[in-house]
Amino acid sequence: MSMFDSVINESSQKFGLGDKAGSLLSSLLSLMTDQSRGGFAGFLDRFRTAGLGEAVNSWIGNGNNLSISNEQVETALGTDTINLMAQQAGADVETTKSALGTMIPGVVDRLTPEGAIPTEDDLLSRIGGFLSGVGGATVSTTGVMMSDSIDRSGTAAAEEINRSDISINLFRRKCKSLIDLSKTLVFLFSPLFPTLNQFVKRFLQFQSFIFNLRVACVF
């Protein structure tokens, strides 16, 4: 059983996300561990900067988690980030904001059981339990999850670019080729990672890469 099962189930039932709740959580974990954006500490700082320091402290501490509104989620994460997360999960934007408002306090709470921000290795170990634990999945199954995520991201990026002009469509083909290459590398090299933590780290790096690639393709 994953430490995030209750978070997924609550969001799935409360907001009618179904299986999309797991996809949204995967995007959220990728964002939380994106080192180019400051990693987990940088993620939390976004909310502090948005005036939500008291809420962040409640998530990390041992008391009740303070809730956040859709507007506060959007202020902290930004409209573009939320739109891309909604697109990746296959959910509408307002539902995504509501679900993130529920997910974020619970996820941060579970990632900080000692009341402090964990080290990168500890963070990856805890997240790895989710990635490898869904349905008793193994590391090889996680590779399939990564490939499926890349598939969805590439398809969504292609749909966006198809609405643009011919010059953008040329760039789209280059993006798709790069995404296809990434998928191939996942299956070729995933057996070489000696530990689950290293595989999870690579998984999250690929998630971040695809997220940023979609931004480049669209804009």
C-alpha angles and dihedrals in degrees: 000000000000123000087232097053094104091049091052094044094049094050092043094053100034096049101026093243097139111180090353089078090072092050091050091049090051090054090047093052090048090053092047092054099039102127092195086066096044099274121245094333090050090050091054091045089061089064093044089052088051089058096261099116093124091053092049091051090051091053092050095041129071098254131084117310114246113229126234130212130235090255092053091050090052093047092052100041102029131238096266093052093049092047091053093047090051091049092049092050093043093237133124118262099248092049089048092053091049092048093047089051087059098037101048099061091046095046094047089048092054093046092053105047092149092052094251137091107269126231117260092257092051091046093051091047092055094045089046088062088062096044094048098032104059105112090345091297120180129213091270090055089052087058089057090049089053091050092049090050091051089049092054092045093049092047093049092049091049091051091053094048094046086070091059133077130283095268090057090048089059089055089047091061090053090050092049091050090052092049091049089051090051091053091052092050091052093059094040097051106027092089089057096065105101096201136038090234091059091048092049090050091053091045092055091045090055090048090052091045092053091045091054092042090056089054090052092048094050098042 
